Amino acid sequence: MSFQVFGIPVSRGVAIGRAVLVASSRVDVAHYFIGSDQVEAEIQRAVRARDEVAAELAALRDDLPEDAPHELAALLDVHLMLLHDEALTGATKQWIIERHYNAEWALSAQLEVLARQFDEMEDDYLRERKADLEQVVERILGALAREQGKAGVGATSVVQRDFAGEDPLLLVAADIAPADMMQFKRSVFHGFITDIGGKTSHTAIVARSMDIPAVVGTREASRLIRQDDWVIIDGDVGAVIVNPSPIVLEEYRFRQRQSELERARLARLRHTPAVTLDGEKVELQANIELPADAPAALEAGATGVGLFRSEFLFMNREGELPGEDEQFEAYRAAVEAMKGMPVTIRTIDIGADKPLDRMSASELRHEHVLNPAMGLRAIRWSLAEPSMFRQQLRAIYRASAYGKLRLLIPMVAHLSEIRQVREILKRVQQQLNEAGQAYTHVELGVMIEVPAAAVMLPLLLPHVDFISIGTNDLIQYTLAIDRADEAVAHLYDPWHPAVLQLIAGSIAQARQAGKAVSVCGEMAGDAVFTDLLLAMGLRNFSMHPSQIPSVKQRILRADAARLAALLPEVLSCDDPERKAELAFAPHRPGALLQ
């Protein structure tokens, strides 16, 4: 039966494929294809892991003291029975044989199928056995992980499969944490659907950086969609179509082909300088999460990195966080990869929807904080961890010896924070001098993402070299909403007059003071806002590499002076979005070319 689910569109385009349901606790389980010659070996991996768990459970049962509750022995018997149930082991084997899934993926896939069956049982006792099944599977996954670790086999065993003639895969989950998204970034999925999330949640941001369709905030998708269902993701309108009819499927396949042709056309602009019709040069830089993203930035025609989100180096770490040398190597790799172009590194922005894997008194996880977006995060967190902060700053300064590097401080709200940072920088430079380590001048900038910073900008500007406007958080804090909460997603409005006044005022004040200014939030990469930001005087945009071509096309067709003349009219009305649509479009000289 065909049906539709609606959510929030966060990454445009169309994806068509088979659904892969993944419980949020298992998102980071390895997902890769194996070759035909590896099928039998992978089946044996699963069998060995099952047998290891069976031996553990049998030993536990045999070693139970005589006065142990009878229910405990019975529970272990149930787990042993589930371990050898053909519905689990036999079906897992079929996923490996028929779909060439690795053992962990096959086991997770079958668990989702069986969990759905348990949920639909009328008998309360049988329905509650789902928890036992999940515990058994977790044990097997643990055994597989231990074996993988001993063998030293990792992502290098992944087989890159040609999807021509194969079924593309779409990930469906209740939620995907930012740390798990970094695993997803290197995986085989062509799109994703989640029950929760907002348009500018970090899972959505990573999806856009991957340039794959995604819909979040569907609420019920992971419950309604079944493993292996055919699914269409319409990332333009936020629709998810499950088991579509042949006519609908063909219509969306046509849209996919049209989208590919459009991308190819835009790719031809890669080496064209971003200059408006009236000769205004515009810098288009890239936002990246890891050094490995730098080549994609160059390929897209970026003129530098306007935002390196350093916090992603700290995620997916089961043990110690990255030390100074490891961070230095990462920052140096990014600087060298950009071949002399500037790289702006934002200091760690941990907190809110990006918690670290470990917990301490000064880095509480998301679920333990009443309002994490306003808690100990970003520069507040760094100043509360001075040793770790100095370590990161030393690594950044050491990397500056290999290219042009700038330092960006997130979530500044007080002048005292900048003064503290400058004092710490003096100490860092002294330490590097004493150690005889090379570094060069590093420009210091702040992110304008708290309304207080925008209002007091004249007091901040004398203490910094540049500013970067983070529109995602600026909108969130100005409008008092959680941008990751789909319940209030409809209130997240980049066109809100208060937001536009803060952005326009910040750009104007920075330019007047002779300080560089950029926008690195999602508005910079949305071509809908390009004319508006040009009218405000912005000449440096930073976005995901995949967004550069469409923004560049808009810039090439714009007359910045004409747009600037119309800006007061847009900012003074009560419906800026509608006013901008009416005012800017007729005055775009290149409109006839579209």
C-alpha positions as CSV (number, residue, x, y, z in Angstrom):
1,M,0.0,0.0,0.0
2,S,1.3,3.4,-0.9
3,F,1.2,6.3,1.6
4,Q,3.0,9.6,2.3
5,V,4.7,11.1,5.3
6,F,5.5,14.8,5.6
7,G,8.3,16.5,7.4
8,I,10.7,19.4,7.1
9,P,12.8,19.6,3.9
10,V,16.4,20.2,4.8
11,S,18.4,19.1,1.7
12,R,16.9,19.5,-1.7
13,G,16.6,16.9,-4.5
14,V,15.0,13.6,-5.0
15,A,16.3,10.2,-3.8
16,I,14.7,6.8,-4.6
17,G,15.7,3.6,-2.9
18,R,15.1,0.9,-0.4
19,A,14.5,1.8,3.2
20,V,17.1,0.7,5.8
21,L,15.7,1.1,9.3
22,V,18.3,1.8,11.9
23,A,17.7,2.2,15.6
24,S,19.4,5.4,16.9
25,S,21.6,3.4,19.3
26,R,22.9,1.4,16.3
27,V,23.4,4.2,13.7
28,D,27.2,3.8,14.1
29,V,27.2,0.1,13.4
30,A,29.3,-0.5,10.3
31,H,27.3,-0.5,7.1
32,Y,29.1,-1.7,4.0
33,F,28.7,-4.2,1.2
34,I,30.8,-7.3,0.8
35,G,31.9,-9.0,-2.4
36,S,30.5,-12.3,-3.7
37,D,33.6,-14.1,-2.6
38,Q,33.2,-12.8,0.9
39,V,29.7,-14.0,1.6
40,E,30.6,-17.3,3.2
41,A,33.3,-15.8,5.4
42,E,30.8,-13.1,6.5
43,I,28.2,-15.8,7.4
44,Q,30.9,-17.5,9.5
45,R,31.7,-14.2,11.3
46,A,28.0,-14.0,12.3
47,V,28.0,-17.7,13.4
48,R,31.1,-17.3,15.4
49,A,29.7,-14.2,17.2
50,R,26.5,-16.0,17.9
51,D,28.3,-19.1,19.3
52,E,30.5,-16.8,21.5
53,V,27.4,-15.2,23.0
54,A,25.8,-18.6,23.4
55,A,28.8,-19.8,25.3
56,E,28.8,-16.7,27.5
57,L,25.1,-17.1,28.4
58,A,25.4,-20.9,29.0
59,A,28.3,-20.2,31.4
60,L,26.3,-17.6,33.2
61,R,23.4,-20.0,33.6
62,D,25.6,-22.9,34.8
63,D,27.3,-20.6,37.3
64,L,24.2,-19.3,38.9
65,P,24.2,-19.8,42.7
66,E,21.6,-22.2,44.1
67,D,19.7,-19.4,45.8
68,A,19.4,-17.4,42.6
69,P,15.8,-16.6,41.5
70,H,14.3,-19.1,39.2
71,E,13.3,-16.3,36.9
72,L,16.9,-15.4,36.2
73,A,17.7,-18.9,34.9
74,A,14.5,-18.8,32.8
75,L,15.5,-15.5,31.3
76,L,18.9,-16.8,30.3
77,D,17.1,-19.8,28.6
78,V,14.9,-17.3,26.7
79,H,18.0,-15.5,25.5
80,L,19.6,-18.7,24.4
81,M,16.5,-19.8,22.6
82,L,16.4,-16.4,20.7
83,L,20.0,-16.8,19.8
84,H,19.3,-20.0,17.9
85,D,15.9,-19.0,16.5
86,E,15.8,-19.3,12.7
87,A,13.9,-16.0,12.5
88,L,17.0,-14.3,13.7
89,T,20.0,-16.3,12.6
90,G,18.5,-17.7,9.3
91,A,17.1,-14.4,8.2
92,T,20.4,-12.6,9.0
93,K,22.1,-15.1,6.8
94,Q,19.7,-14.3,4.0
95,W,20.5,-10.5,4.2
96,I,24.2,-11.4,3.8
97,I,23.5,-13.8,0.8
98,E,20.9,-11.8,-1.0
99,R,21.9,-8.1,-0.3
100,H,25.6,-8.6,0.4
101,Y,25.3,-6.7,3.7
102,N,28.1,-7.1,6.2
103,A,27.2,-9.2,9.3
104,E,26.5,-6.2,11.6
105,W,24.3,-4.5,9.0
106,A,22.4,-7.8,8.3
107,L,21.8,-8.4,12.0
108,S,20.6,-4.8,12.6
109,A,18.3,-5.1,9.6
110,Q,16.7,-8.3,10.8
111,L,16.3,-6.9,14.3
112,E,14.2,-4.0,12.9
113,V,12.0,-6.5,11.1
114,L,11.5,-8.6,14.2
115,A,11.0,-5.6,16.5
116,R,8.2,-4.4,14.3
117,Q,6.5,-7.9,14.6
118,F,6.8,-7.9,18.4
119,D,5.3,-4.4,18.5
120,E,2.2,-5.7,16.6
121,M,1.6,-8.7,18.9
122,E,-1.5,-8.5,21.1
123,D,-0.2,-10.6,23.9
124,D,1.6,-8.3,26.5
125,Y,4.1,-11.0,27.5
126,L,5.1,-11.7,24.0
127,R,5.3,-8.0,23.1
128,E,7.7,-7.4,26.0
129,R,10.1,-10.0,24.7
130,K,11.3,-7.4,22.2
131,A,13.6,-6.1,24.9
132,D,15.2,-9.6,25.3
133,L,15.7,-9.8,21.5
134,E,17.4,-6.3,21.5
135,Q,19.7,-7.4,24.3
136,V,20.7,-10.6,22.5
137,V,21.4,-8.6,19.3
138,E,23.5,-6.1,21.2
139,R,25.6,-8.9,22.6
140,I,26.2,-10.4,19.1
141,L,27.1,-6.9,17.8
142,G,29.5,-6.6,20.7
143,A,31.1,-9.9,19.8
144,L,31.4,-8.9,16.1
145,A,33.0,-5.6,17.2
146,R,35.6,-7.4,19.4
147,E,36.5,-9.8,16.5
148,Q,36.8,-6.9,14.1
149,G,39.1,-5.1,16.5
150,K,41.3,-8.1,17.0
151,A,41.6,-8.6,13.2
152,G,42.4,-5.0,12.7
153,V,39.9,-4.8,9.9
154,G,38.1,-1.5,9.5
155,A,36.6,0.7,6.8
156,T,39.2,-0.5,4.3
157,S,37.2,-3.6,3.9
158,V,34.3,-1.6,2.5
159,V,33.4,-2.6,-1.1
160,Q,32.4,0.4,-3.3
161,R,29.6,-1.0,-5.3
162,D,28.4,0.4,-8.6
163,F,24.7,1.4,-8.0
164,A,23.9,1.1,-11.7
165,G,21.4,-1.7,-11.7
166,E,21.4,-1.9,-7.9
167,D,18.9,-0.6,-5.4
168,P,20.1,2.7,-3.8
169,L,19.6,2.8,0.0
170,L,17.9,5.4,2.2
171,L,18.5,5.5,5.9
172,V,15.4,5.8,8.2
173,A,15.9,6.5,11.9
174,A,14.2,8.2,14.8
175,D,17.2,10.5,15.1
176,I,20.8,10.8,14.0
177,A,23.3,12.4,16.3
178,P,25.9,14.7,14.7
179,A,28.6,12.3,15.7
180,D,26.8,9.5,14.0
181,M,26.3,11.7,10.9
182,M,30.0,11.7,10.4
183,Q,29.8,7.9,10.0
184,F,26.9,8.4,7.7
185,K,28.9,10.9,5.7
186,R,31.2,8.1,4.6
187,S,28.5,5.5,4.1
188,V,26.5,4.1,1.2
189,F,23.2,5.9,1.8
190,H,21.7,8.2,-0.8
191,G,19.4,10.1,1.5
192,F,17.9,10.0,5.0
193,I,14.6,10.4,6.9
194,T,14.3,11.1,10.6
195,D,11.4,11.4,13.0
196,I,12.8,14.5,14.8
197,G,15.0,17.5,13.9
198,G,14.8,20.9,12.5
199,K,15.9,22.7,9.3
200,T,19.2,23.9,10.8
201,S,19.9,21.1,13.2
202,H,23.4,19.8,12.7
203,T,22.2,16.5,11.2
204,A,20.5,18.6,8.5
205,I,23.6,20.7,8.0
206,V,25.7,17.7,7.4
207,A,23.1,16.3,4.9
208,R,23.4,19.5,2.9
209,S,27.2,19.3,3.0
210,M,26.8,15.8,1.4
211,D,24.4,17.2,-1.2
212,I,21.9,14.4,-0.7
213,P,18.1,14.7,-0.2
214,A,16.9,14.6,3.4
215,V,13.6,15.1,5.3
216,V,13.5,15.5,9.1
217,G,10.8,16.0,11.7
218,T,8.4,13.4,10.2
219,R,7.5,12.2,13.7
220,E,6.2,8.8,12.5
221,A,8.4,7.7,9.6
222,S,10.6,5.1,11.5
223,R,7.4,3.5,12.8
224,L,5.4,3.5,9.6
225,I,8.1,2.6,7.1
226,R,9.2,-1.1,7.0
227,Q,12.6,-2.5,6.3
228,D,13.2,-2.8,2.5
229,D,10.2,-0.7,1.5
230,W,10.6,1.3,-1.7
231,V,10.8,5.0,-0.7
232,I,11.0,8.3,-2.5
233,I,12.4,11.3,-0.6
234,D,11.3,14.6,-2.1
235,G,13.7,17.0,-0.4
236,D,12.2,20.0,-2.1
237,V,8.8,19.9,-0.3
238,G,9.6,17.6,2.6
239,A,7.5,14.6,1.4
240,V,8.3,10.9,1.8
241,I,6.4,8.6,-0.5
242,V,6.4,4.9,0.6
243,N,5.8,2.1,-2.0
244,P,4.9,4.5,-4.8
245,S,2.9,3.5,-7.8
246,P,4.7,3.0,-11.1
247,I,3.5,6.3,-12.5
248,V,4.7,8.3,-9.5
249,L,8.0,6.4,-9.5
250,E,8.6,7.3,-13.2
251,E,7.7,11.0,-12.6
252,Y,10.3,11.2,-9.8
253,R,12.9,9.4,-11.9
254,F,12.4,12.1,-14.5
255,R,12.9,14.8,-11.9
256,Q,16.1,13.1,-10.8
257,R,17.5,13.1,-14.4
258,Q,16.5,16.8,-14.7
259,S,18.3,17.6,-11.4
260,E,21.5,15.9,-12.6
261,L,21.5,17.9,-15.8
262,E,21.1,21.1,-13.8
263,R,24.0,20.2,-11.6
264,A,26.2,19.5,-14.6
265,R,25.3,22.9,-16.1
266,L,26.1,24.7,-12.8
267,A,29.4,22.8,-12.5
268,R,30.6,24.7,-15.6
269,L,30.7,27.9,-13.5
270,R,33.3,26.4,-11.2
271,H,36.2,28.5,-12.4
272,T,34.2,31.6,-13.2
273,P,35.0,34.5,-10.7
274,A,32.0,35.5,-8.6
275,V,31.6,39.1,-9.8
276,T,28.2,41.0,-10.0
277,L,27.1,42.8,-13.2
278,D,28.3,46.1,-11.8
279,G,31.8,44.8,-11.0
280,E,31.5,43.9,-7.3
281,K,33.8,41.0,-6.5
282,V,32.4,38.4,-4.1
283,E,34.3,35.8,-2.2
284,L,32.6,32.4,-2.0
285,Q,34.2,30.2,0.7
286,A,33.4,26.8,2.0
287,N,32.2,25.3,5.4
288,I,33.9,22.0,6.2
289,E,33.8,19.6,9.1
290,L,37.0,17.6,8.5
291,P,40.3,18.1,6.5
292,A,39.1,15.5,4.1
293,D,36.3,17.9,3.0
294,A,38.9,20.4,1.6
295,P,39.3,18.8,-1.8
296,A,35.5,19.1,-2.4
297,A,35.7,22.8,-1.5
298,L,38.4,23.3,-4.2
299,E,36.5,21.3,-6.7
300,A,33.4,23.5,-6.2
301,G,35.5,26.6,-6.8
302,A,35.7,27.9,-3.2
303,T,38.2,30.7,-2.6
304,G,39.0,29.5,0.9
305,V,37.5,27.9,4.0
306,G,35.2,30.4,5.8
307,L,34.3,27.9,8.6
308,F,36.2,24.8,9.7
309,R,33.9,23.2,12.4
310,S,36.7,21.9,14.6
311,E,34.3,20.1,17.1
312,F,33.9,17.2,14.6
313,L,37.5,16.2,15.4
314,F,36.3,15.6,18.9
315,M,33.4,13.4,18.1
316,N,33.2,9.6,17.8
317,R,36.0,9.3,20.3
318,E,35.5,6.3,22.7
319,G,38.8,7.1,24.6
320,E,40.8,10.2,24.9
321,L,40.0,13.4,23.0
322,P,42.4,14.5,20.3
323,G,45.6,15.8,21.7
324,E,47.6,18.8,20.5
325,D,49.6,16.9,17.9
326,E,46.6,15.2,16.4
327,Q,44.8,18.5,16.1
328,F,47.8,20.2,14.6
329,E,48.1,17.5,11.9
330,A,44.4,17.9,11.1
331,Y,44.6,21.7,10.9
332,R,47.8,21.6,8.9
333,A,46.2,19.1,6.4
334,A,43.3,21.5,5.8
335,V,45.6,24.5,5.3
336,E,47.9,22.6,2.9
337,A,44.9,21.2,1.0
338,M,43.6,24.7,0.3
339,K,46.8,25.5,-1.5
340,G,47.5,29.0,0.0
341,M,43.8,30.0,0.3
342,P,42.7,31.3,3.7
343,V,41.3,28.8,6.3
344,T,39.2,30.0,9.2
345,I,39.1,27.6,12.1
346,R,36.3,27.9,14.6
347,T,37.3,26.9,18.1
348,I,35.4,23.9,19.5
349,D,31.6,24.5,19.5
350,I,30.6,21.7,21.9
351,G,27.2,21.8,23.6
352,A,23.5,21.9,22.8
353,D,22.9,19.4,20.0
354,K,26.6,18.5,19.8
355,P,27.6,16.8,23.0
356,L,30.9,15.0,23.5
357,D,30.8,11.2,24.0
358,R,32.3,11.6,27.5
359,M,30.7,13.4,30.4
360,S,32.1,15.6,33.1
361,A,30.8,18.3,35.4
362,S,31.6,20.9,32.8
363,E,30.3,19.2,29.7
364,L,26.9,17.8,30.4
365,R,25.1,15.9,27.7
366,H,22.1,17.2,25.9
367,E,19.5,15.2,27.8
368,H,20.9,16.3,31.2
369,V,20.5,20.0,30.6
370,L,17.1,21.8,30.8
371,N,18.0,24.2,28.1
372,P,21.3,23.1,26.4
373,A,21.2,25.8,23.7
374,M,21.7,28.4,26.5
375,G,24.0,26.3,28.7
376,L,27.8,25.7,28.8
377,R,28.6,25.6,25.2
378,A,31.0,27.1,22.6
379,I,33.4,29.7,24.1
380,R,31.8,29.3,27.5
381,W,32.8,25.6,27.5
382,S,36.3,26.5,26.2
383,L,36.9,29.1,28.9
384,A,35.7,26.5,31.5
385,E,38.3,24.0,30.2
386,P,41.4,26.3,29.9
387,S,43.9,23.5,29.6
388,M,42.1,21.9,26.6
389,F,41.4,25.4,25.1
390,R,45.1,26.3,25.2
391,Q,45.9,22.9,23.7
392,Q,43.6,23.6,20.7
393,L,45.0,27.2,20.3
394,R,48.6,25.9,20.3
395,A,47.6,23.4,17.6
396,I,46.0,26.1,15.5
397,Y,48.9,28.5,15.9
398,R,51.4,25.8,14.9
399,A,49.4,25.1,11.7
400,S,49.5,28.8,10.8
401,A,53.2,28.2,9.8
402,Y,51.9,26.3,6.8
403,G,49.4,28.8,5.3
404,K,47.0,31.6,5.9
405,L,44.9,30.8,8.9
406,R,42.3,32.7,10.9
407,L,40.8,32.0,14.3
408,L,37.1,32.3,15.0
409,I,35.5,32.3,18.4
410,P,31.8,31.1,18.6
411,M,28.9,32.4,20.7
412,V,30.6,35.5,22.1
413,A,28.2,37.6,24.2
414,H,30.5,39.6,26.5
415,L,33.5,41.8,25.8
416,S,35.2,40.1,28.8
417,E,35.2,36.8,26.8
418,I,37.3,38.4,24.1
419,R,39.7,39.8,26.7
420,Q,40.1,36.4,28.2
421,V,40.8,34.8,24.9
422,R,43.4,37.5,24.1
423,E,45.1,36.8,27.5
424,I,45.1,33.1,26.8
425,L,46.6,33.7,23.3
426,K,49.4,35.7,24.8
427,R,50.2,32.7,27.1
428,V,49.9,30.3,24.1
429,Q,52.4,32.4,22.0
430,Q,54.8,32.5,25.0
431,Q,54.6,28.7,25.3
432,L,55.3,28.3,21.5
433,N,58.2,30.7,21.7
434,E,59.8,28.8,24.6
435,A,59.4,25.5,22.8
436,G,60.9,27.0,19.6
437,Q,57.8,26.2,17.5
438,A,57.1,28.3,14.4
439,Y,53.9,30.2,13.9
440,T,52.7,33.4,12.1
441,H,50.2,36.1,12.7
442,V,46.7,34.7,13.2
443,E,43.8,37.0,12.7
444,L,41.2,36.9,15.5
445,G,37.4,37.0,14.7
446,V,34.2,36.4,16.6
447,M,30.9,34.9,15.5
448,I,27.9,37.1,15.7
449,E,25.2,34.6,16.7
450,V,23.9,36.0,20.0
451,P,21.7,39.2,19.7
452,A,23.8,40.8,22.5
453,A,26.9,40.6,20.3
454,A,25.1,42.2,17.4
455,V,23.7,45.0,19.6
456,M,27.1,45.7,21.2
457,L,29.2,45.3,18.0
458,P,30.7,48.8,18.1
459,L,32.3,47.7,21.5
460,L,33.6,44.4,20.1
461,L,35.0,45.6,16.7
462,P,38.1,47.4,18.1
463,H,39.2,44.1,19.7
464,V,38.9,41.8,16.7
465,D,40.1,41.6,13.1
466,F,36.9,40.3,11.5
467,I,33.4,39.0,12.3
468,S,31.4,36.1,10.9
469,I,27.6,36.1,11.2
470,G,26.3,32.7,12.2
471,T,22.7,33.1,11.0
472,N,21.5,29.7,12.4
473,D,22.0,30.5,16.0
474,L,21.3,34.2,15.5
475,I,17.8,33.4,14.3
476,Q,17.4,30.8,17.1
477,Y,18.4,33.2,19.9
478,T,16.6,36.2,18.5
479,L,13.3,34.4,18.1
480,A,13.7,32.3,21.3
481,I,13.2,28.9,19.7
482,D,15.2,25.6,19.6
483,R,16.2,25.2,16.0
484,A,16.5,21.4,16.5
485,D,12.9,21.0,17.7
486,E,10.4,20.2,15.0
487,A,7.5,21.3,17.2
488,V,8.5,25.0,16.8
489,A,10.2,24.7,13.4
490,H,7.5,26.8,11.8
491,L,8.6,29.7,14.0
492,Y,12.2,29.5,12.6
493,D,12.0,32.5,10.2
494,P,15.1,33.9,8.5
495,W,12.9,36.7,7.1
496,H,11.8,37.9,10.5
497,P,12.3,41.8,10.5
498,A,14.3,41.6,13.8
499,V,16.7,39.0,12.3
500,L,17.2,41.1,9.1
501,Q,17.8,44.3,11.1
502,L,20.5,42.6,13.2
503,I,22.2,41.1,10.1
504,A,22.1,44.3,8.1
505,G,23.3,46.4,11.0
506,S,26.2,44.0,11.7
507,I,27.4,44.1,8.1
508,A,27.1,47.9,7.9
509,Q,29.0,48.5,11.2
510,A,31.8,46.1,10.3
511,R,32.3,47.7,6.9
512,Q,32.2,51.2,8.4
513,A,34.9,50.1,10.8
514,G,37.0,48.6,8.0
515,K,36.7,45.1,9.4
516,A,36.1,42.1,7.2
517,V,32.6,40.5,7.6
518,S,31.2,37.2,6.3
519,V,28.1,35.1,6.7
520,C,28.7,31.5,7.4
521,G,25.2,30.3,8.4
522,E,22.7,28.6,6.2
523,M,21.4,31.8,4.8
524,A,24.7,32.3,3.0
525,G,24.2,29.0,1.0
526,D,20.6,29.6,0.2
527,A,20.3,31.4,-3.2
528,V,16.9,32.8,-2.1
529,F,18.9,35.2,0.2
530,T,21.7,36.0,-2.1
531,D,20.2,39.2,-3.5
532,L,19.3,40.4,0.0
533,L,22.7,39.8,1.4
534,L,24.4,41.5,-1.6
535,A,22.0,44.5,-1.0
536,M,23.2,44.6,2.7
537,G,26.8,45.0,1.5
538,L,28.0,41.4,2.1
539,R,30.9,40.4,-0.1
540,N,32.0,37.2,1.6
541,F,29.7,34.2,1.8
542,S,30.7,30.9,3.3
543,M,28.6,27.8,2.7
544,H,28.7,24.1,2.0
545,P,30.7,23.4,-1.2
546,S,27.6,21.9,-2.9
547,Q,25.8,25.2,-2.6
548,I,28.5,27.4,-4.2
549,P,27.4,26.9,-7.9
550,S,23.8,28.0,-7.3
551,V,24.8,31.1,-5.3
552,K,27.5,32.0,-7.8
553,Q,24.9,31.9,-10.6
554,R,22.7,34.3,-8.6
555,I,25.7,36.7,-8.0
556,L,26.6,36.7,-11.7
557,R,23.1,37.9,-12.6
558,A,22.9,40.6,-9.9
559,D,23.5,44.3,-9.9
560,A,24.7,45.0,-6.4
561,A,24.1,48.8,-6.6
562,R,20.5,48.5,-7.7
563,L,19.8,46.0,-5.0
564,A,21.3,48.2,-2.3
565,A,19.1,51.1,-3.4
566,L,16.0,48.9,-2.7
567,L,17.2,47.6,0.7
568,P,15.6,50.3,2.9
569,E,12.2,49.5,1.3
570,V,12.6,45.8,2.2
571,L,13.8,46.3,5.7
572,S,11.1,48.8,6.7
573,C,8.1,46.7,5.7
574,D,6.3,44.1,7.8
575,D,6.6,41.3,5.2
576,P,10.3,41.5,4.0
577,E,10.1,38.2,2.2
578,R,7.2,39.3,0.0
579,K,8.7,42.7,-0.5
580,A,12.1,41.3,-1.5
581,E,10.4,39.0,-4.0
582,L,8.6,41.9,-5.6
583,A,11.4,44.5,-5.4
584,F,14.5,42.5,-6.3
585,A,13.2,40.3,-9.1
586,P,12.2,43.1,-11.7
587,H,15.6,44.8,-11.0
588,R,17.7,41.7,-11.7
589,P,19.2,42.5,-15.2
590,G,20.0,38.9,-15.8
591,A,16.5,37.7,-15.1
592,L,15.8,37.1,-18.8
593,L,18.7,34.7,-18.9
594,Q,17.1,32.3,-16.4
